């Protein structure tokens, strides 16, 4: 009964301590919420969202991807369309002209080696000498899902056939083109549009917007395919 006396309740410091502790916790929580809000605003300022217009006309905002990140479908599309562009030509659209434009999508230290080896793979498709009525078409059967082999680097397996037609042989000849293709992310598009741009220039420029480049091509059975261009097509 002594505990219930008014003078005991007045001198007891526990209620005041409890109220003070509760108030301190509330203040700390509000301070953390304020700091969290400030950090979110700062994050949005440092990584602003991008406005993207969809095909149907709708506009959405998206978070920016890290520079070395690419979507698997974007990589597969880049490989398929780049190789098709590079290996599809005719006497009206000469292979040398096609190569000069499409090779912008190939790493500088691999261009000459790839050009030489593509010619050696199919002697009928010489870059410099094209017979009248000659035509070359790359028919892709399958492109695998990309395998990441490093930061901003992927390997893709492509199964295709190179069809070569000549003026006297309209049935054509098929050559297997099953390769491992190594691509990597780059900071800036390597393609550019000249003043008198051809449709090929626009096609290469559109592919270059993916900010990828081919930096090695190996045979599909090569177990040592790496980023070293010296270990390329056999």
Buried (B, 14 or more C-beta within 10 A) or exposed (E): EEEEEEEEEEEEEEEEEEEEEEEEEEEEEEEEEEEEEEEEEEEEEEEEEEEEEEEEEEEEEEEEEEEBEBEBEBBBBBBBBBBBBBBBBBEEBBBBEBBBBBBBBBBEEBBEBBBEBBBEBBEBBEBEEBEEBBBBBBEBEEBBEBEEBEEBBBBBBBBBBBBBBBEEEEEEEEBEBBBBBBBBBBEEBBBEEEEEEEEBBEBBBEBBEBBBBBBBBBEBEBEEBBBEBEEBBE
